[in-house]
Amino acid sequence: MQKTLLSVLLVSLTFFGNTAVKAQALSTASSAAERSALVSKAQAGNVTLEGMYSLSNQSAPRGYLRGRVFIKENIAFRAGLGYSYTSQTPSNNSPLHFSSTATVRPGFEFHLGNSERFSPYIGFEYAYQYNKGGQRTQIGLASGSETATITTQHGVGVVSGADYYFAKNFYLGLEFSYMISGGSIEAVEGPNRSTTHTFFEMGQGVNGALRVGFAF
């Protein structure tokens, strides 16, 4: 029993001792090269690229790409791009059902803490989204009539998330956002008939996303 307690104590002291040494080395590093060798996460001047998978069931693209530029060690400019298109091939002269969505989301992040691998952050972003979905009939080789709904949306919101660098410059992340948005919805019936109305929503864009990326 005493040997077991001594072993646990020895392992604990070794772990905390190594952690303290790393922290001290990090705080006293005399050059950017020394600091870069000790720190795994992104630093000032780094660029990150990541893929994201949305956990939301909304009409936004589930998968999209994002880039970040770290202006300072704790401040990053970010921009995300997404596009998706789905269609159902008609059979027996039934109409073609389709949906396409494009989104652009620039913003800023403010990273917190001094951990070597874990980097939580808060931030804000602007979002623009265009969605068109409906059905289209086909007459021979020519296009027939089309019925569609076109949604144009603008929003601003806050984000909160974290990066965990499991290896130097490689990370996994999780993010949540809350959006306030507004826009217009246009219902199109044929080439010469459409109706439009506007909308305003709070909470549209509440979203969780899994992320994986790398810094260079």
C-alpha positions as a LaTeX table, in Angstrom:
\begin{tabular}{lrrr}
\hline
Residue & $x$ (\AA) & $y$ (\AA) & $z$ (\AA) \\
\hline
Met1 & 0.00 & 0.00 & 0.00 \\
Gln2 & 2.80 & 2.40 & 0.94 \\
Lys3 & 4.63 & 1.58 & $-2.28$ \\
Thr4 & 1.46 & 2.34 & $-4.27$ \\
Leu5 & 0.99 & 5.71 & $-2.54$ \\
Leu6 & 4.63 & 6.58 & $-3.11$ \\
Ser7 & 4.32 & 5.68 & $-6.79$ \\
Val8 & 1.22 & 7.86 & $-7.22$ \\
Leu9 & 2.93 & 10.72 & $-5.40$ \\
Leu10 & 6.05 & 10.38 & $-7.55$ \\
Val11 & 4.02 & 10.38 & $-10.80$ \\
Ser12 & 2.03 & 13.42 & $-9.61$ \\
Leu13 & 5.15 & 15.36 & $-8.68$ \\
Thr14 & 6.76 & 14.49 & $-12.02$ \\
Phe15 & 3.67 & 15.63 & $-13.97$ \\
Phe16 & 3.27 & 18.92 & $-12.13$ \\
Gly17 & 7.01 & 19.49 & $-12.18$ \\
Asn18 & 7.16 & 19.09 & $-15.96$ \\
Thr19 & 4.12 & 21.37 & $-16.33$ \\
Ala20 & 5.76 & 24.04 & $-14.19$ \\
Val21 & 9.01 & 23.79 & $-16.14$ \\
Lys22 & 7.15 & 24.19 & $-19.44$ \\
Ala23 & 5.21 & 27.17 & $-18.12$ \\
Gln24 & 8.39 & 28.80 & $-16.84$ \\
Ala25 & 10.21 & 28.14 & $-20.12$ \\
Leu26 & 7.28 & 29.58 & $-22.02$ \\
Ser27 & 7.22 & 32.78 & $-19.97$ \\
Thr28 & 10.99 & 33.30 & $-20.16$ \\
Ala29 & 11.57 & 32.36 & $-23.82$ \\
Ser30 & 13.82 & 35.07 & $-25.21$ \\
Ser31 & 12.95 & 34.74 & $-28.87$ \\
Ala32 & 10.02 & 34.02 & $-31.17$ \\
Ala33 & 11.78 & 30.84 & $-32.37$ \\
Glu34 & 12.08 & 29.50 & $-28.80$ \\
Arg35 & 8.44 & 30.33 & $-28.07$ \\
Ser36 & 7.25 & 28.67 & $-31.28$ \\
Ala37 & 9.15 & 25.49 & $-30.35$ \\
Leu38 & 7.35 & 25.32 & $-26.98$ \\
Val39 & 3.81 & 26.21 & $-28.10$ \\
Ser40 & 1.62 & 23.93 & $-30.21$ \\
Lys41 & $-1.28$ & 26.29 & $-30.98$ \\
Ala42 & $-1.46$ & 29.03 & $-33.62$ \\
Gln43 & 0.59 & 32.18 & $-33.05$ \\
Ala44 & 0.54 & 35.73 & $-34.43$ \\
Gly45 & 1.05 & 35.60 & $-38.20$ \\
Asn46 & $-0.26$ & 32.03 & $-38.57$ \\
Val47 & $-3.05$ & 31.11 & $-40.97$ \\
Thr48 & $-5.45$ & 28.25 & $-40.25$ \\
Leu49 & $-7.68$ & 26.29 & $-42.62$ \\
Glu50 & $-10.45$ & 24.07 & $-41.32$ \\
Gly51 & $-13.39$ & 22.00 & $-42.37$ \\
Met52 & $-16.61$ & 22.28 & $-40.41$ \\
Tyr53 & $-19.67$ & 20.08 & $-40.08$ \\
Ser54 & $-22.81$ & 21.76 & $-38.83$ \\
Leu55 & $-24.88$ & 19.98 & $-36.19$ \\
Ser56 & $-27.90$ & 22.14 & $-37.09$ \\
Asn57 & $-30.84$ & 20.90 & $-39.14$ \\
Gln58 & $-31.41$ & 24.30 & $-40.73$ \\
Ser59 & $-31.11$ & 25.09 & $-44.44$ \\
Ala60 & $-27.47$ & 26.29 & $-44.19$ \\
Pro61 & $-24.85$ & 24.03 & $-45.77$ \\
Arg62 & $-23.87$ & 21.29 & $-43.33$ \\
Gly63 & $-20.27$ & 21.26 & $-44.52$ \\
Tyr64 & $-18.20$ & 24.37 & $-45.17$ \\
Leu65 & $-14.67$ & 25.71 & $-45.09$ \\
Arg66 & $-13.17$ & 28.47 & $-42.97$ \\
Gly67 & $-9.87$ & 30.32 & $-42.96$ \\
Arg68 & $-8.40$ & 32.39 & $-40.13$ \\
Val69 & $-5.53$ & 34.88 & $-39.99$ \\
Phe70 & $-4.07$ & 35.51 & $-36.52$ \\
Ile71 & $-3.43$ & 39.25 & $-36.43$ \\
Lys72 & $-2.15$ & 38.88 & $-32.87$ \\
Glu73 & $-1.62$ & 35.83 & $-30.70$ \\
Asn74 & $-5.14$ & 36.23 & $-29.28$ \\
Ile75 & $-7.00$ & 37.95 & $-32.16$ \\
Ala76 & $-7.96$ & 36.31 & $-35.46$ \\
Phe77 & $-9.90$ & 37.41 & $-38.52$ \\
Arg78 & $-12.04$ & 34.61 & $-39.92$ \\
Ala79 & $-14.07$ & 33.97 & $-43.07$ \\
Gly80 & $-16.21$ & 30.95 & $-43.86$ \\
Leu81 & $-17.60$ & 29.81 & $-47.21$ \\
Gly82 & $-20.22$ & 27.18 & $-47.87$ \\
Tyr83 & $-22.21$ & 25.83 & $-50.80$ \\
Ser84 & $-24.55$ & 22.89 & $-51.24$ \\
Tyr85 & $-26.81$ & 21.62 & $-53.99$ \\
Thr86 & $-29.26$ & 18.74 & $-53.92$ \\
Ser87 & $-31.70$ & 17.49 & $-56.54$ \\
Gln88 & $-34.05$ & 14.59 & $-57.04$ \\
Thr89 & $-34.04$ & 13.11 & $-60.54$ \\
Pro90 & $-37.59$ & 13.04 & $-61.89$ \\
Ser91 & $-39.23$ & 9.87 & $-63.12$ \\
Asn92 & $-42.41$ & 9.32 & $-65.12$ \\
Asn93 & $-42.50$ & 13.01 & $-66.14$ \\
Ser94 & $-42.58$ & 14.17 & $-62.50$ \\
Pro95 & $-40.99$ & 17.58 & $-61.73$ \\
Leu96 & $-37.35$ & 17.94 & $-60.72$ \\
His97 & $-37.00$ & 18.95 & $-57.07$ \\
Phe98 & $-33.87$ & 20.99 & $-56.25$ \\
Ser99 & $-32.30$ & 23.13 & $-53.53$ \\
Ser100 & $-29.10$ & 25.19 & $-53.50$ \\
Thr101 & $-27.58$ & 27.23 & $-50.68$ \\
Ala102 & $-24.56$ & 29.53 & $-50.55$ \\
Thr103 & $-23.24$ & 31.30 & $-47.46$ \\
Val104 & $-20.43$ & 33.73 & $-46.54$ \\
Arg105 & $-19.53$ & 34.41 & $-42.89$ \\
Pro106 & $-16.68$ & 36.84 & $-42.00$ \\
Gly107 & $-15.89$ & 37.79 & $-38.40$ \\
Phe108 & $-13.35$ & 38.11 & $-35.57$ \\
Glu109 & $-12.26$ & 35.85 & $-32.70$ \\
Phe110 & $-10.72$ & 36.77 & $-29.35$ \\
His111 & $-8.78$ & 33.88 & $-27.81$ \\
Leu112 & $-8.46$ & 33.44 & $-24.04$ \\
Gly113 & $-5.98$ & 31.79 & $-21.71$ \\
Asn114 & $-2.31$ & 30.80 & $-21.94$ \\
Ser115 & $-2.57$ & 27.05 & $-22.42$ \\
Glu116 & $-0.17$ & 25.47 & $-24.87$ \\
Arg117 & $-2.84$ & 23.31 & $-26.53$ \\
Phe118 & $-6.31$ & 24.45 & $-25.45$ \\
Ser119 & $-7.55$ & 27.74 & $-26.93$ \\
Pro120 & $-11.09$ & 28.87 & $-26.01$ \\
Tyr121 & $-12.47$ & 31.95 & $-27.76$ \\
Ile122 & $-15.42$ & 34.29 & $-28.16$ \\
Gly123 & $-16.20$ & 36.46 & $-31.15$ \\
Phe124 & $-18.74$ & 37.86 & $-33.57$ \\
Glu125 & $-19.56$ & 37.42 & $-37.24$ \\
Tyr126 & $-21.69$ & 38.67 & $-40.12$ \\
Ala127 & $-23.55$ & 36.11 & $-42.21$ \\
Tyr128 & $-24.99$ & 36.29 & $-45.71$ \\
Gln129 & $-26.98$ & 33.37 & $-47.08$ \\
Tyr130 & $-28.78$ & 32.74 & $-50.37$ \\
Asn131 & $-31.10$ & 29.78 & $-50.79$ \\
Lys132 & $-33.21$ & 28.70 & $-53.74$ \\
Gly133 & $-35.39$ & 25.64 & $-53.67$ \\
Gly134 & $-38.37$ & 24.38 & $-55.60$ \\
Gln135 & $-39.37$ & 22.26 & $-58.54$ \\
Arg136 & $-38.92$ & 22.45 & $-62.29$ \\
Thr137 & $-40.80$ & 20.62 & $-65.02$ \\
Gln138 & $-39.09$ & 19.40 & $-68.19$ \\
Ile139 & $-40.79$ & 19.38 & $-71.58$ \\
Gly140 & $-38.73$ & 17.33 & $-74.00$ \\
Leu141 & $-35.27$ & 18.88 & $-74.24$ \\
Ala142 & $-36.49$ & 22.32 & $-73.17$ \\
Ser143 & $-37.11$ & 23.60 & $-69.67$ \\
Gly144 & $-40.71$ & 23.99 & $-68.65$ \\
Ser145 & $-42.22$ & 25.99 & $-65.79$ \\
Glu146 & $-40.47$ & 26.52 & $-62.46$ \\
Thr147 & $-41.86$ & 27.09 & $-59.01$ \\
Ala148 & $-39.29$ & 28.17 & $-56.44$ \\
Thr149 & $-38.72$ & 30.01 & $-53.19$ \\
Ile150 & $-35.70$ & 32.33 & $-53.03$ \\
Thr151 & $-34.50$ & 33.39 & $-49.58$ \\
Thr152 & $-31.90$ & 36.12 & $-49.09$ \\
Gln153 & $-30.73$ & 36.50 & $-45.50$ \\
His154 & $-28.37$ & 38.82 & $-43.58$ \\
Gly155 & $-27.43$ & 38.34 & $-39.96$ \\
Val156 & $-25.06$ & 39.25 & $-37.14$ \\
Gly157 & $-24.26$ & 37.12 & $-34.16$ \\
Val158 & $-21.94$ & 36.03 & $-31.39$ \\
Val159 & $-19.85$ & 32.85 & $-31.36$ \\
Ser160 & $-18.14$ & 30.83 & $-28.66$ \\
Gly161 & $-15.87$ & 27.87 & $-29.14$ \\
Ala162 & $-12.54$ & 26.21 & $-28.45$ \\
Asp163 & $-9.61$ & 24.65 & $-30.31$ \\
Tyr164 & $-7.65$ & 21.73 & $-28.93$ \\
Tyr165 & $-4.23$ & 21.19 & $-30.58$ \\
Phe166 & $-3.64$ & 17.44 & $-30.35$ \\
Ala167 & $-0.36$ & 17.90 & $-32.28$ \\
Lys168 & 1.70 & 20.92 & $-33.26$ \\
Asn169 & $-0.45$ & 23.01 & $-35.64$ \\
Phe170 & $-3.24$ & 20.39 & $-35.88$ \\
Tyr171 & $-6.47$ & 20.87 & $-33.92$ \\
Leu172 & $-10.01$ & 19.74 & $-33.27$ \\
Gly173 & $-12.70$ & 22.23 & $-32.30$ \\
Leu174 & $-16.28$ & 22.85 & $-31.31$ \\
Glu175 & $-18.27$ & 26.04 & $-31.80$ \\
Phe176 & $-21.72$ & 27.44 & $-31.01$ \\
Ser177 & $-23.28$ & 30.58 & $-32.45$ \\
Tyr178 & $-26.39$ & 32.70 & $-31.93$ \\
Met179 & $-27.66$ & 34.85 & $-34.79$ \\
Ile180 & $-30.09$ & 37.73 & $-35.25$ \\
Ser181 & $-31.13$ & 37.90 & $-38.89$ \\
Gly182 & $-33.52$ & 39.32 & $-41.42$ \\
Gly183 & $-34.11$ & 39.20 & $-45.12$ \\
Ser184 & $-36.61$ & 38.55 & $-47.86$ \\
Ile185 & $-38.46$ & 35.54 & $-49.26$ \\
Glu186 & $-39.56$ & 35.60 & $-52.88$ \\
Ala187 & $-42.05$ & 33.03 & $-54.16$ \\
Val188 & $-41.65$ & 32.54 & $-57.92$ \\
Glu189 & $-44.37$ & 30.90 & $-60.00$ \\
Gly190 & $-43.43$ & 30.83 & $-63.66$ \\
Pro191 & $-41.42$ & 33.50 & $-65.51$ \\
Asn192 & $-43.69$ & 36.48 & $-64.84$ \\
Arg193 & $-45.27$ & 35.98 & $-61.42$ \\
Ser194 & $-43.68$ & 36.40 & $-57.99$ \\
Thr195 & $-44.49$ & 37.67 & $-54.52$ \\
Thr196 & $-42.01$ & 38.92 & $-51.89$ \\
His197 & $-42.18$ & 39.47 & $-48.15$ \\
Thr198 & $-39.56$ & 40.32 & $-45.51$ \\
Phe199 & $-38.80$ & 38.69 & $-42.17$ \\
Phe200 & $-36.83$ & 39.26 & $-38.97$ \\
Glu201 & $-35.73$ & 36.49 & $-36.62$ \\
Met202 & $-33.84$ & 36.14 & $-33.35$ \\
Gly203 & $-32.10$ & 32.87 & $-32.69$ \\
Gln204 & $-32.05$ & 31.77 & $-36.32$ \\
Gly205 & $-28.58$ & 30.34 & $-36.70$ \\
Val206 & $-28.26$ & 28.83 & $-33.21$ \\
Asn207 & $-25.81$ & 26.23 & $-34.30$ \\
Gly208 & $-23.22$ & 23.76 & $-33.14$ \\
Ala209 & $-20.36$ & 22.77 & $-35.39$ \\
Leu210 & $-17.52$ & 20.24 & $-35.23$ \\
Arg211 & $-14.24$ & 21.44 & $-36.71$ \\
Val212 & $-10.87$ & 20.01 & $-37.73$ \\
Gly213 & $-8.00$ & 22.04 & $-39.14$ \\
Phe214 & $-4.35$ & 22.91 & $-39.27$ \\
Ala215 & $-2.20$ & 26.05 & $-38.89$ \\
Phe216 & 0.76 & 27.14 & $-40.98$ \\
\hline
\end{tabular}
